[in-house]
Amino acid sequence: MLIGKYILSLDQGTTSSRAVLFDAFGGVAGMGQKEFKQIYPQPGYVEHDAVEILQTTLYAMRQAVQEAGITASDIAAISITNQRETTVAWDAVSGIPVCNAIVWQCRRTAPECERLKASGMESYIKDTTGLIIDPYFSGTKMKWILDHVPAARELAKKDRLRFGTIDTWLVYSLTDGASYVTDVSNASRTMLFDIRKLCWDDTMLKELGIPRSALPRVVESGELVGMCLDSVLGEEIPIAGMAGDQHAALFGQCCFGKGMAKNTYGTGCFVLMNTGKAPVKSQNGLLTTIAWKIGGEVTYALEGSAFNAGSAIQWLRDELEIIKTPQEADMLAETVENTGGVSFVPAFTGLGAPYWDMYARGALLGVTRGTKRAHLCRAVLESIALESFDLVKTMEKESGICISELRVDGGASRSRFLMQYQADILNTRVCRPQCLETTALGSAMMAGLTVGVWDNLEELSSIWRENTSFTPNYDDSSREQDISRWHKAVNRSMEWAK
C-alpha cells in the first residue's frame, strides 16, 4: 500500500458529473459534483451535451482537489467510470461533437432494432456480443448518427469521424486527442464487440455501416492510457483506470469471487454477478458482459438491467411534485402499512431485463379515492425492489448459484425502507457498505493497482467494510401476494403498446 498518494476518480453519470478523491485506505478525501442538463427533443428521445459533460467534469475535478487541500503532485493517477452506452460523435481535427450525445435511455433506434431482428441477427448478436437487440446499446445509436447527421457522414468519408462512449470522450478531451481508447467493459456494451475474441466484430460493423477507423483502441480496465493535460490541475497526471459504471461498482464492492453479486440503485437498477473466467450465456433475458480485464485476465459477469429506479423517485419530486426530497418519499412510505392496493411499474423508457419490451410504458394501477401520496411513494419504492427481485431470481436460475448476500450501493440504497423491503421480497440478506461511492471506488482501485497504490486484490478486499445489513422479516404469503400483483402490473404495462 502506497501511503500518502491519492486516486482521483471521475464518476461521470447520467444526471451529474462527479469527482471523488480516495486515499490509500479507500477513504474519501474530497469530492466535487455538478449536474448538467437533460435534453428531451421528443418523446422517447434523451440527449446530453457532450461539451457540458466535459465542462462539469473539469469543475468537479477541481472542486474535489480544492476540498481535499492537496495539489496535483499528490495524485498518483486519475480513473474514469461512466454512464455506459451513451454515445458521442466528434470531429478528430477540431474535437467538436457533431451533435448531442445520444443517452443510453434513448429509444429512437427502436425501428433499427426491429430491422436487425427481422434480418435474423438476434442469435449472432447474442452469441458474439453477449447482448440482446435493444436501443439501449451503442451500435444502433452510431448508425442513427451516420444516417441522420450530415456532418457525421462527411467526416466519415474523410476518416475524421470519431465515435466513443463517455469514457472515450473524456480521455480524448483530457489528453487533447493524444489517447483515443475505450476499455473492454465499455466496448462490451456497444453491440459491436466480440466478448470472446476481444475485438471489434467485422460482421456487426458491416451490418450497421460503421467504419472501423471511427472506433477507439480497446484497452484493459487497469492500464496506463495517457496523461491528463497539466492545464487541468496544474501538472500532468496518469490516466490509469477505466470501466463502465456497473462494472466498476462490482469491482468496488470487492465481488472478486465467482457468484458474488451487487445491485446499484442509481437512475436505473443494475444487478451484476461475477461468473469468473468464462462467459455464461443467458436464455432468459440477462446480458453476458465483460466485468473487467486486469493483468491480462478477463473476468465475465451476468447482468440484469432495469432502466428506471432512482429516476422514479425523481419523477415523484420533479414532475408530480408530491415530495421535495428523496428522503421525504422514504418517510411517507413508512407512514402506511402497505400500498393500499396500488401497483406502480416504472417503465418510463421501456422495460429492461428480463422482459426487454422497448414499447412498454409506466403504469399506475389500483388507484382509488382512498389513495394518498404516501401510498404512491410506497408503491414507487416497492417497484424498485420488485424489478430487482426479477433480476436476481433470473440470475440465480441462469447461473445455478443461489445468491446468499446482495451487496448494494447507489443513491437509493440510502433508503432504509427500500433496503428492508428488498431483503424481505428477496428473502435474502442485503449488505450496505460504509462507502457508498463504490462505482468511483471501483475504478480508483483499478487505477491504483496499475500505478502501485495497492498491490493485489487481497489488499483491496481489506478496504471493504459493511455498514448496515438488512435481514428478511416478511411472511411467505405476503411476499407471494406482492410478487403476483407486481407481475400482473408488468403485464398491463407491456399490453399498453399492443
Secondary structure, 3 states (H helix, E strand, C coil): CCCCCEEEEEEECCCEEEEEEECCCCCEEEEEEEECCCECCCCCCCEECHHHHHHHHHHHHHHHHHHHCCCHHHEEEEEEEECCCCEEEEECCCCCECCCEECCCCCCCHHHHHHHHHCCCHHHHHHHHCCCCCCCCHHHHHHHHHHHCHHHHHHHHCCCEEEEEHHHHHHHHHCCCCCCEEEHHHHCCCCCEECCCCEECHHHHHHHCCCHHHCCEEECCEEEEEEECHHHHCCCEEEEEEEEHHHHHHHHCCCCCCCCEEEEECCCEEEEEEEECCCCCCCCCCEEEEEEEECCEEEEEEEEEECCCHHHHHHHHHCCCCCCCHHHHHHHHCCCCCCCCCEEECCCCCECCCCCECCCCCEEECCCCCCCHHHHHHHHHHHHHHHHHHHHHHHHHHHCCCCCEEEEECHHHHCHHHHHHHHHHHCCEEEEECCCCHHHHHHHHHHHHHHCCCCCHHHHHCCCCEEEEECCCCCHHHHHHHHHHHHHHHHHHHHCCC
